[in-house]
Amino acid sequence: MKTTAFTNYHIAKGAKMVEFAGHNMPIEFTGINDEHVTCREKLGVFDVSHMGEFWVKGPKAVDFLQKVTSNNILDLTDGKIQYSCFPNDKGGIVDDFLVYRFNAESYLLVVNAANIDKDWAWCTAIASKMGMKIGEDLINASDEYCQLAVQGPYAIKAMQKLTSANITDMEYYTFKEIPFAGIESVIFSITGYTGAGGCEIYAKNKDAEKLYNAVFEAGEEFGIKSIGLGARDTLRLEMGFCLYGNDINETTSPIEAGLGWITKFVDGKDFVNREYHEKLKAEGASKMLKPFEMIDRGIPRQHYLVYDAEGNEIGEVTSGTMSPSMKVGIGMAYLNKGFWKVDTEIFIGVRDKRLKAKVVKAPIFKNQIQVVK
């Protein structure tokens, strides 16, 4: 089992550790609800060093990315970030990830930890066919970086103390290479997976101790805490964000997953299996991923079946939890056509009961986070 550069810090803090994506990771520290509220109201720190990083470089970088990704790389400019996915050749998704553009011939892909090996095999196979050099044009740097995600309304105010660069006015889905916490250069980005505001800091593993200590010292006055994978899941689910392995996988089209906005059918972009997804969009999908909120008291879980008022099976839950912010059960489910409209009543099969719920619009948790600057 792999460890991250911060694993010993988590153990020292008494974290409940579990194996996740082949890594020894903290599931919780002070409790999922407490950590969730900390992120919504103050700031929390996630160790996301287990994520994968692939560099795509050289004159063929754009052509490769236009082939392998669903989104339009030509929409990116230097310092911008794009959410995208790798469509497979069977109508599903290899993985979802972020693309960072450094310049026209240098891009960083940040992929899911559980899919690093699979993604690398997929990318190298396509890159090799295009005449790209593995290790030069396509580089797997996943073991070189540590990463902390600092999330919450006070995150940026606290982190500004650690750099002379202006990070206060950075726009969503942008990044900078800046000096930070005595480290000559880090990648500092604003994406987030919590809906609570915040940033991500990528550094080389040799700078991990310096980064960790500085981040917690800077956030101390604002009530900073370590946050585990449990609260990361409840936070993302309140926002209606997809989780690979739950809501999207090798069999789900981005069109069915509500990710048509990252699936661009522009001229000259011949991405893998484009025809299938383009046809699905034109003819309409038979199922669609939709967020929902429980009306009856109960907690929905993955693979619970969904029914209509007459007891007909109409879908399946992909993610579910008790919302720490809303104090009700929430989730996401693939629903058959005809049950997608907001406020449509559906019924979740929980044990031997069918509990009433309603389709809602993302984000499920509607309260706006006021970022403190």
C-alpha positions in Angstrom: 0.0 0.0 0.0 1.4 3.4 -1.0 1.7 6.4 1.3 1.7 10.1 0.5 4.2 12.7 1.8 1.7 13.6 4.5 0.7 10.1 5.8 2.7 10.3 9.0 1.1 13.6 9.8 -2.4 12.1 9.5 -1.4 9.1 11.7 0.0 11.5 14.3 -3.3 13.4 14.4 -5.2 10.2 15.1 -6.9 9.9 11.8 -8.9 6.8 10.9 -6.9 5.4 8.0 -8.2 3.2 5.2 -6.9 1.9 1.9 -8.1 4.0 -0.9 -6.9 3.7 -4.5 -4.0 1.7 -3.3 -2.9 4.4 -0.8 -3.1 4.6 3.0 -5.5 7.6 3.3 -7.4 9.3 6.2 -11.2 8.7 6.1 -11.8 11.0 9.0 -10.1 12.9 11.9 -12.7 14.5 14.2 -15.8 13.1 12.5 -17.3 13.5 9.1 -20.0 16.0 10.2 -17.6 18.1 12.1 -15.1 18.2 9.2 -17.9 18.9 6.7 -19.1 21.9 8.7 -15.5 23.2 9.1 -15.2 23.3 5.3 -18.5 25.1 4.9 -17.9 27.7 7.6 -14.1 28.0 8.1 -11.4 26.1 6.2 -10.1 22.5 6.0 -7.1 20.8 4.4 -7.4 17.7 2.3 -4.4 15.5 1.3 -5.0 14.8 -2.4 -1.4 13.8 -3.1 -2.7 10.4 -4.3 -4.1 12.0 -7.5 -2.2 11.4 -10.7 -0.3 14.0 -12.8 0.6 13.5 -16.5 2.5 16.0 -18.5 1.7 16.4 -22.2 4.3 18.3 -24.1 5.6 19.1 -27.6 4.2 20.0 -31.0 1.7 17.1 -31.0 0.2 18.0 -27.6 -2.9 19.7 -28.9 -3.6 17.1 -31.5 -3.2 14.4 -28.9 -5.5 16.1 -26.4 -8.1 16.8 -29.1 -8.2 13.1 -29.8 -8.1 11.7 -26.2 -10.3 14.2 -24.4 -14.0 15.1 -24.7 -13.6 18.9 -24.2 -12.2 21.4 -26.7 -8.6 22.1 -25.8 -8.6 25.1 -28.1 -10.9 26.9 -25.7 -8.0 27.0 -23.2 -5.5 29.8 -22.8 -2.3 30.0 -20.6 -3.2 29.8 -16.9 -6.6 28.3 -17.5 -8.0 24.9 -16.4 -10.6 22.7 -18.1 -12.7 19.8 -16.8 -12.8 17.0 -19.2 -13.0 13.2 -19.6 -11.4 10.4 -21.6 -14.2 8.7 -23.7 -13.5 5.0 -24.2 -14.3 3.0 -27.4 -17.4 1.4 -25.8 -19.6 4.4 -25.2 -18.3 5.0 -21.6 -15.7 7.0 -19.7 -12.1 5.9 -18.9 -11.8 8.7 -16.3 -12.7 12.4 -15.6 -9.8 14.8 -14.9 -8.6 18.4 -15.1 -6.3 19.9 -17.8 -4.0 22.8 -16.9 -2.6 24.8 -19.9 0.9 26.2 -19.3 1.5 27.1 -22.9 0.6 25.8 -26.4 3.0 22.9 -26.0 2.8 22.1 -22.3 -0.3 20.7 -20.4 -0.8 19.0 -17.1 -3.5 16.4 -16.7 -4.7 15.7 -13.1 -6.4 12.3 -13.0 -8.1 10.2 -10.4 -5.9 8.2 -8.1 -7.7 4.9 -8.6 -7.3 5.2 -12.4 -3.7 6.3 -12.7 -2.5 3.0 -14.2 -5.5 2.5 -16.4 -5.3 6.2 -17.7 -1.6 5.9 -18.3 -2.1 2.8 -20.4 -4.9 4.4 -22.3 -3.0 7.6 -23.0 0.3 5.9 -23.9 -1.4 3.6 -26.4 -3.0 6.6 -28.3 0.2 8.7 -28.0 2.4 6.0 -29.4 0.1 5.6 -32.4 0.5 9.4 -33.0 4.3 9.1 -32.9 4.8 10.8 -29.5 7.7 9.8 -27.3 6.7 8.3 -24.0 8.8 9.8 -21.3 9.4 13.0 -23.3 6.1 14.1 -24.9 4.0 12.2 -22.4 5.3 12.0 -18.8 3.8 10.2 -15.8 4.9 12.5 -12.9 2.4 11.1 -10.4 5.0 10.0 -7.9 6.8 13.4 -7.9 4.1 15.7 -6.5 2.3 16.2 -3.2 -0.9 18.2 -3.2 -3.0 19.9 -0.5 -6.5 21.2 -1.2 -7.4 24.0 1.2 -11.1 24.5 1.1 -13.5 26.8 2.8 -14.5 30.5 2.9 -11.3 31.6 4.8 -8.9 29.5 2.6 -7.7 32.2 0.3 -7.4 34.8 3.0 -5.2 32.4 5.0 -3.1 31.3 2.1 -2.4 34.8 0.9 -0.2 35.2 4.0 2.2 32.6 2.5 2.9 34.3 -0.9 3.8 37.7 -2.3 1.7 36.8 -5.5 -1.8 38.1 -5.6 -4.1 35.1 -5.2 -7.1 37.0 -3.8 -8.5 37.9 -7.2 -7.8 34.7 -9.0 -10.8 33.4 -11.1 -12.4 30.0 -10.8 -10.6 27.4 -12.9 -7.3 29.3 -13.2 -3.8 28.7 -11.9 -0.4 30.3 -11.3 3.1 29.2 -10.7 4.1 31.2 -7.6 6.6 31.3 -4.7 4.7 30.0 -1.7 5.6 29.2 2.0 9.3 29.6 1.3 9.1 27.2 -1.7 10.6 28.7 -4.8 7.6 27.6 -7.0 4.3 25.8 -6.6 1.3 25.3 -8.8 -1.5 27.2 -7.2 -5.0 26.6 -8.6 -8.6 27.5 -7.9 -10.9 24.6 -8.8 -12.3 22.9 -5.7 -14.5 19.9 -5.2 -16.5 21.2 -2.3 -18.4 24.3 -3.4 -16.9 26.1 -0.4 -14.3 28.1 -2.1 -10.6 27.5 -1.8 -7.5 26.3 -3.6 -5.1 23.5 -4.5 -1.3 23.6 -4.0 1.0 21.3 -5.9 4.6 21.0 -4.7 7.5 18.6 -5.2 7.6 15.9 -2.5 10.8 17.3 -1.1 8.9 20.4 -0.1 6.1 18.5 1.6 7.1 19.3 5.2 7.6 23.0 4.6 4.2 23.2 2.8 2.2 21.3 5.4 3.5 23.2 8.4 3.1 26.6 6.7 -0.5 25.9 5.6 -1.6 24.9 9.1 0.2 27.8 10.8 -1.4 30.3 8.4 -4.9 28.9 8.9 -4.7 28.5 12.7 -6.4 31.8 13.5 -9.3 30.8 11.3 -9.9 27.4 12.8 -8.2 25.2 10.2 -8.6 21.4 10.5 -7.5 18.3 8.6 -10.3 16.8 6.6 -10.7 13.2 5.5 -12.2 11.4 2.5 -15.5 11.0 4.2 -16.3 14.7 4.3 -14.8 15.1 0.8 -17.6 12.8 -0.4 -20.4 14.5 1.5 -19.2 18.0 0.4 -19.0 17.0 -3.3 -22.4 15.3 -3.2 -24.1 18.4 -1.8 -22.8 20.2 -4.9 -24.0 17.4 -7.3 -20.5 16.7 -8.6 -19.8 13.3 -10.2 -17.5 10.8 -8.6 -15.8 8.3 -10.9 -16.7 4.7 -10.0 -20.1 5.8 -8.6 -21.8 8.3 -10.9 -19.7 7.7 -14.0 -17.7 4.7 -15.2 -16.7 2.6 -18.2 -20.3 2.1 -19.3 -21.8 5.6 -18.8 -21.7 8.3 -21.6 -20.9 11.8 -20.5 -24.2 12.7 -22.3 -26.1 10.5 -19.9 -24.1 11.8 -16.9 -25.2 15.4 -17.6 -21.7 16.2 -18.9 -22.7 17.4 -22.3 -21.1 20.7 -21.5 -17.7 19.1 -21.5 -18.4 17.1 -24.6 -17.7 19.3 -27.6 -18.6 18.3 -31.1 -16.6 21.1 -32.8 -15.2 20.9 -36.3 -11.8 19.1 -36.5 -12.1 17.4 -33.1 -12.3 13.7 -33.8 -12.2 12.4 -30.2 -12.5 8.7 -29.4 -16.0 7.4 -30.2 -17.3 10.8 -31.1 -20.0 9.4 -33.4 -21.6 7.4 -30.6 -21.9 10.4 -28.2 -23.0 12.7 -31.0 -25.8 10.4 -32.0 -26.8 9.9 -28.4 -27.1 13.7 -27.9 -29.1 14.1 -31.2 -31.5 11.2 -30.5 -31.7 11.7 -26.8 -30.6 9.4 -24.0 -32.9 6.9 -22.4 -31.5 7.5 -18.9 -29.9 10.6 -17.3 -28.0 11.3 -14.0 -30.1 13.5 -11.7 -29.7 14.8 -8.2 -32.5 14.2 -5.7 -33.5 15.0 -2.2 -35.4 12.8 0.2 -38.9 13.8 1.3 -39.4 10.8 3.7 -36.7 10.3 6.3 -34.0 7.9 5.1 -30.5 7.6 3.7 -30.1 6.6 0.1 -27.1 4.4 -0.8 -25.4 3.4 -4.0 -27.3 0.7 -6.0 -30.6 1.3 -4.2 -33.4 1.0 -6.8 -35.6 3.8 -7.8 -39.4 3.5 -8.5 -42.3 5.5 -9.7 -45.6 6.0 -7.8 -47.0 2.7 -9.3 -44.0 0.7 -8.2 -42.3 0.4 -11.6 -38.5 0.4 -11.5 -37.2 3.6 -13.1 -33.6 3.9 -12.1 -30.7 3.2 -9.7 -29.0 5.4 -7.1 -25.3 6.0 -7.8 -24.4 8.1 -4.7 -26.2 8.9 -1.5 -25.7 10.2 2.0 -27.2 12.2 4.8 -26.4 15.8 4.1 -24.6 17.4 7.1 -25.7 20.8 5.9 -29.3 20.1 5.2 -30.0 17.3 7.6 -31.9 15.2 5.0 -30.9 12.4 2.7 -29.6 13.4 -0.7 -28.2 11.5 -3.7 -27.8 11.1 -7.4 -29.4 8.4 -9.6 -29.7 7.4 -13.2 -33.4 7.9 -14.0 -35.4 6.8 -17.1 -36.7 9.3 -19.5 -39.9 11.0 -18.2 -38.6 11.4 -14.6 -36.0 14.1 -15.1 -38.0 17.3 -14.4 -37.3 19.1 -11.2 -39.8 18.3 -8.4 -40.8 15.0 -10.0 -41.6 12.5 -7.2 -39.6 9.3 -7.1 -39.3 6.6 -4.6 -36.1 5.1 -3.3 -36.1 1.4 -2.2 -34.5 1.5 1.2 -34.5 -2.0 2.7 -38.2 -3.2 2.5 -39.6 0.3 2.1 -40.1 2.8 -0.8 -39.3 6.2 0.5 -40.5 9.4 -1.3 -37.9 11.7 -2.8 -37.9 14.5 -5.4 -35.7 15.4 -8.3 -33.8 18.6 -7.7 -31.3 20.8 -9.6 -27.6 20.9 -8.7 -26.2 22.1 -6.5 -28.4 20.2 -4.0 -27.2 22.5 -1.2 -28.3 25.9 -2.4 -26.7 28.2 0.2 -24.1 30.4 -1.3 -20.7 30.4 0.4 -19.4 33.9 1.1 -15.7 33.8 0.5 -13.7 36.0 2.9 -11.0 38.1 1.4 
